[in-house]
Amino acid sequence: MEFFEIPGIFIVFFFILIRPLTVFIHEMGHAITGWLVTRKKVHVFIGSYGSKDESFTIHFKDFSFYIFKNPLKWGRGLCNTERKRFSVNKHILYVFGGPAASLLIAVMSYFIISNTEFLTTFFVFLMISSVIDFLMNIFPSQKTFYLSDGRAISNDGRTILNLIQQKKLPKEYTEGMYIFYEKKFSEAASIFENVLQKSEEPNIYRMAIASHINNKNYERAKELGAKFKEKHVMNSDDLINFALTFTQTGALVESLVYYDEALKMNSNHKFALNNKGYTLILLEKYEEAILLLSKALSIDKKFSYSYNNRGLAKINLGLYEEGLTDIEYSLKLDSQNADAYKNLGIYHMKKMEYQKALDLFLKAKKMDESLNMIDELILELDSKTEK
């Protein structure tokens, strides 16, 4: 294959070099616009969706850059600003800054190609790559992207559309969003519940349900989920959250129905695979759970929750050392996961190392007092360690 009399191998080479450049330009469009509207420091990630691990870091006064060490990942990027509260109009400008930068570079490249012979091949590929970035981001997509901290985001076009729709909602909704991202989930839930009295838009339901889930008020989240399902069409993320409320309230078999609905929409949804796998563990279907959790890990090799859950499933099958390896790797990826410390304690309990197990259970409870079955496990070991 040839293009402008260029062998195909060089076309591939050019794109490998130019894609990271146009991704960087796109993210800098966000970054510069973000700084202009907030005057706060901006963080730019190349090669990841917000992960600072395994990245080269470059810090300036107003901008920090995190460049993932694996260049094969440089086709993705993220930008965020340290100021979390700013007007919807400013937020729209900030989000539009990325596609605008891509479009600007595409137009400039076309102008150079049309009027000079200067580095023609380079600017042809720069224009093509920039157009790809612009089109992929400006048109709203239903695809969900997951940040390194597990939060879900949409592409720029969908985000802008959501922000325009947000302007039509009661002002309290925007305040609730800020409160939610400050992790004040109980307060956010109250705000969204009040907003629901004025409007029953899908996103209000979504935020109310998410607030209750994060506040571990699963019963109320389930009630709202049922109302949401009656009034609107749920997407895969909605179904996963709805299913989770059944898992966490003990309706395990019923939860599987909604996980399966989500997987019909997206068979590679790692959260659906992980949560269904966890539910199967609770149902003592360990082999089935391992298959789903392994599939989740084939999609995201650094998905700490699935390593943790798969480790527990293996321990329950008597594969103690394999399970230990999974749980330890889970903790390497996320040292703040209380459930992983609980599962590590279960490993030591199975090995009859009761004091180690008790110490880990107590540590897990200190991190998360509402952790499933933690009090029962501590009570069981208290009686063993007293003997």
C-alpha positions in Angstrom: 0.0 0.0 0.0 1.2 3.5 -0.9 -0.1 7.0 -0.1 1.4 10.0 -1.8 4.0 7.5 -3.1 4.9 6.7 0.5 5.4 3.0 1.4 2.9 1.6 3.9 5.5 1.0 6.5 6.3 4.7 6.6 2.6 5.6 6.9 2.4 3.4 10.0 5.7 5.0 11.3 4.4 8.5 10.8 1.1 7.8 12.6 3.0 6.2 15.6 5.0 9.4 15.9 2.2 11.9 15.1 -0.7 10.4 17.1 0.9 11.3 20.5 1.6 14.8 19.2 -2.0 15.5 18.2 -3.2 13.9 21.5 -0.9 16.3 23.3 -2.1 19.3 21.3 -5.7 18.2 22.1 -5.1 18.0 25.8 -3.2 21.3 25.8 -6.3 22.8 24.2 -8.1 21.8 27.4 -5.3 22.8 29.6 -4.8 26.3 28.3 -8.5 27.0 28.2 -8.9 25.5 31.7 -6.1 27.7 33.1 -7.6 30.8 31.4 -11.0 30.2 32.9 -9.9 29.1 36.4 -6.4 30.5 36.9 -5.6 27.3 38.8 -3.0 24.6 38.2 -3.8 22.1 35.4 -2.7 18.5 35.2 -2.2 16.9 31.8 -1.9 13.1 31.4 -0.6 11.5 28.2 -1.0 7.7 27.9 -3.5 7.3 30.8 -6.8 8.5 32.1 -5.4 10.1 35.2 -2.8 7.7 36.5 0.3 9.1 38.0 1.9 5.7 38.5 4.5 4.5 36.0 4.6 8.0 34.4 7.4 10.5 33.8 6.4 13.8 35.6 7.3 17.3 34.5 6.1 20.2 36.8 5.8 23.9 36.0 4.1 26.6 38.0 0.7 26.3 36.3 0.9 23.0 34.5 2.0 19.5 35.5 2.5 16.7 32.9 2.3 13.0 33.5 3.6 10.9 30.6 3.0 7.2 30.7 6.2 5.2 30.3 4.8 2.9 27.7 4.7 4.9 24.4 2.1 2.4 22.9 -0.4 4.0 25.3 0.2 7.6 24.1 -2.9 7.6 21.9 -5.0 8.6 24.9 -5.0 11.5 27.3 -6.7 13.5 30.0 -6.7 16.9 31.4 -8.1 18.2 34.7 -7.9 21.4 36.7 -7.4 21.8 40.4 -10.4 24.1 40.6 -13.5 22.0 40.8 -16.1 24.7 41.1 -16.7 27.0 38.1 -19.7 28.1 36.1 -21.4 25.8 33.5 -20.5 28.2 30.7 -16.8 28.2 31.8 -16.9 24.4 32.0 -18.3 24.2 28.4 -15.4 26.4 27.2 -12.9 24.2 29.1 -14.2 21.1 27.5 -14.5 22.6 24.0 -10.9 23.8 24.2 -9.6 20.3 23.3 -11.6 19.8 20.0 -11.0 23.4 19.2 -7.2 22.9 19.4 -7.5 19.8 17.2 -9.5 21.7 14.6 -7.1 24.6 14.6 -4.1 22.4 13.9 -6.0 20.6 11.1 -6.9 23.9 9.4 -3.3 25.3 9.8 -1.9 22.0 8.4 -4.3 22.3 5.4 -3.2 25.9 4.8 0.4 24.9 4.9 -0.1 21.9 2.5 -2.1 24.1 0.1 0.3 27.0 0.0 3.8 25.6 0.4 5.8 22.5 -0.1 7.3 22.7 3.4 7.3 19.2 5.1 4.2 18.3 3.1 4.1 14.7 4.2 4.4 15.6 7.9 1.6 18.1 7.7 -0.6 15.7 5.7 -0.4 13.2 8.5 -0.7 15.9 11.2 -3.9 17.1 9.5 -5.4 13.6 9.2 -4.6 12.8 12.9 -6.0 16.1 14.1 -9.2 15.6 12.1 -9.5 12.2 13.7 -9.1 13.7 17.2 -11.7 16.4 16.4 -14.3 14.1 15.0 -13.9 11.4 17.7 -14.3 14.1 20.4 -16.8 16.6 19.1 -19.6 14.2 18.2 -21.4 12.9 21.3 -20.7 9.2 22.0 -22.5 6.8 24.2 -19.1 5.1 25.1 -18.0 5.4 28.7 -14.4 5.9 29.7 -13.1 5.0 33.2 -10.6 7.1 35.0 -7.8 5.6 37.1 -9.9 6.2 40.2 -12.9 4.4 38.8 -15.0 7.4 37.9 -16.8 7.3 34.6 -16.6 10.1 32.0 -17.8 10.7 28.4 -16.2 12.1 25.4 -16.0 15.9 24.9 -19.1 16.1 22.7 -21.3 14.1 25.2 -19.9 16.1 28.1 -20.8 19.4 26.3 -24.2 18.1 25.5 -24.7 17.1 29.2 -23.6 20.5 30.3 -26.0 22.3 28.0 -28.8 20.1 29.3 -27.6 20.8 32.9 -28.2 24.5 32.3 -31.9 23.7 31.9 -32.0 21.9 35.3 -32.6 23.6 38.7 -29.5 25.4 40.0 -29.4 23.0 42.9 -28.4 20.2 40.6 -25.0 21.9 39.8 -24.4 22.5 43.5 -25.2 18.8 44.1 -22.6 17.8 41.5 -19.9 19.9 43.3 -20.9 18.3 46.6 -20.8 14.8 45.1 -17.3 15.3 43.7 -16.2 16.6 47.1 -17.3 13.1 48.4 -20.0 14.5 50.7 -22.3 11.8 49.5 -25.0 12.1 52.2 -25.4 15.8 51.5 -25.4 15.3 47.8 -28.1 12.6 48.1 -30.3 15.0 49.9 -29.8 17.7 47.3 -30.6 15.4 44.4 -33.7 14.0 46.2 -35.0 17.5 46.5 -34.2 18.3 42.8 -36.2 15.2 41.8 -39.2 16.8 43.3 -38.9 19.5 40.6 -37.6 17.4 37.7 -37.3 13.7 36.9 -34.6 14.0 34.2 -32.5 10.8 33.9 -29.3 12.4 35.1 -30.9 13.6 38.3 -31.9 10.0 39.0 -28.4 8.8 38.2 -26.7 11.2 40.5 -29.2 10.5 43.4 -28.7 6.8 43.0 -24.9 7.2 42.8 -24.9 9.4 45.9 -26.9 6.8 47.9 -24.6 4.0 46.7 -21.5 5.8 47.7 -23.1 6.6 51.1 -23.9 2.9 51.4 -27.6 3.5 51.6 -28.4 0.7 49.2 -32.1 0.3 50.1 -32.9 3.9 49.1 -30.7 3.5 46.0 -32.7 0.4 45.0 -36.0 2.2 45.5 -34.9 5.1 43.2 -33.4 2.6 40.7 -36.8 0.9 40.4 -38.5 4.3 39.8 -35.8 5.2 37.3 -36.3 2.0 35.4 -40.1 2.5 35.2 -39.7 6.0 33.8 -36.6 5.8 31.6 -34.4 3.4 29.6 -31.4 2.4 31.5 -27.9 2.1 29.9 -25.4 -0.5 30.9 -23.9 1.7 33.7 -27.4 2.3 35.1 -28.1 -1.4 35.1 -24.8 -2.2 36.9 -25.6 0.3 39.7 -29.2 -1.1 39.9 -27.8 -4.6 40.1 -25.3 -3.6 42.8 -28.1 -2.4 45.1 -29.6 -5.9 44.9 -26.2 -7.5 45.6 -25.6 -5.3 48.6 -29.1 -5.9 50.0 -28.9 -9.7 49.8 -31.1 -10.2 46.7 -28.2 -12.0 45.0 -30.1 -14.1 42.4 -32.2 -11.1 41.3 -29.1 -9.0 40.9 -27.7 -11.4 38.3 -30.7 -10.6 36.0 -29.6 -7.0 35.8 -25.9 -7.7 35.5 -26.8 -10.0 32.5 -28.9 -7.2 31.0 -25.8 -4.9 31.2 -23.6 -7.5 29.7 -26.0 -7.9 26.8 -25.4 -4.3 26.0 -21.7 -4.5 26.6 -20.1 -7.9 27.0 -16.7 -6.4 27.9 -17.9 -4.0 30.6 -15.3 -4.7 33.3 -17.5 -3.5 36.2 -20.4 -5.7 35.1 -18.0 -8.7 34.9 -16.4 -7.8 38.3 -19.6 -7.2 40.2 -21.3 -10.3 38.8 -18.2 -12.3 39.7 -18.3 -11.0 43.2 -22.0 -11.9 43.5 -21.3 -15.4 42.3 -18.7 -15.7 45.1 -21.4 -14.8 47.6 -23.5 -17.5 46.0 -20.5 -19.9 46.4 -20.2 -20.4 42.6 -16.5 -19.9 42.7 -15.5 -21.5 39.3 -18.0 -19.3 37.4 -16.8 -16.3 39.3 -13.2 -16.9 38.3 -14.1 -17.1 34.7 -15.8 -13.7 34.8 -13.1 -12.1 36.9 -10.4 -13.4 34.6 -12.3 -11.9 31.6 -12.4 -8.5 33.4 -8.7 -8.7 33.9 -8.1 -9.5 30.3 -9.8 -6.2 29.5 -8.0 -4.2 32.2 -4.8 -5.9 33.5 -4.6 -3.4 36.4 -8.2 -3.7 37.7 -7.4 -4.2 41.4 -11.0 -5.1 42.4 -11.0 -8.1 40.1 -7.7 -9.4 41.4 -9.0 -9.1 44.9 -12.3 -10.9 44.1 -10.6 -13.6 42.1 -8.1 -14.1 45.0 -11.0 -14.7 47.3 -12.7 -17.2 44.9 -9.4 -19.1 44.6 -9.0 -19.2 48.4 -12.5 -20.7 48.7 -11.6 -23.4 46.2 -8.5 -24.3 48.3 -6.1 -22.6 45.9 -4.5 -20.7 48.7 -1.2 -19.5 47.2 -2.8 -18.5 43.9 -5.4 -16.6 45.8 -2.7 -14.9 48.0 -0.8 -13.8 44.8 -4.0 -12.2 43.4 -4.8 -10.3 46.6 -1.3 -9.1 47.2 -1.2 -7.8 43.6 -4.5 -6.1 44.2 -3.0 -4.3 47.2 0.0 -3.3 45.1 -2.4 -1.6 42.7 -4.6 -0.1 45.4 -3.3 -0.1 49.0 -6.5 1.6 50.2 -8.9 -1.2 49.5 -10.3 -2.4 52.8 -11.9 -5.4 51.3 -8.5 -6.7 50.1 -7.2 -6.6 53.6 -10.3 -8.5 54.8 -9.6 -11.1 52.1 -6.0 -11.3 53.1 -7.2 -12.0 56.6 -9.4 -14.8 55.3 -6.3 -16.3 53.7 -4.5 -16.3 57.0 -7.6 -17.6 58.8 -7.8 -20.6 56.4 -4.1 -21.2 57.2 -5.0 -21.1 60.9 -2.8 -18.1 61.4 -5.4 -16.5 63.6 -3.6 -13.6 65.1 -2.4 -12.4 61.6 -6.0 -12.8 60.4 -7.4 -10.8 63.3 -4.9 -8.0 62.8 -5.9 -7.7 59.2 -9.6 -7.8 60.0 -9.2 -5.0 62.5 -7.2 -3.0 60.0 -9.9 -3.5 57.4 -12.7 -2.4 59.8 -10.7 0.7 60.7 -10.6 1.6 57.0 -14.3 0.8 56.4 -16.6 0.1 59.4 -19.4 -1.0 57.1 -17.4 -3.7 55.3 -19.5 -6.8 54.6 -19.2 -9.6 57.2 -16.3 -7.9 59.0 -17.9 -7.9 62.4 -18.8 -11.6 62.1 -15.2 -12.5 61.1 -13.7 -10.5 64.0 -16.1 -12.2 66.4 -15.2 -15.6 65.1 -11.5 -15.0 65.5 -11.8 -13.4 68.9 -13.1 -16.7 70.2 -10.2 -18.6 68.5 -7.4 -16.3 69.7 -8.7 -16.4 73.3 -8.2 -20.2 73.5 
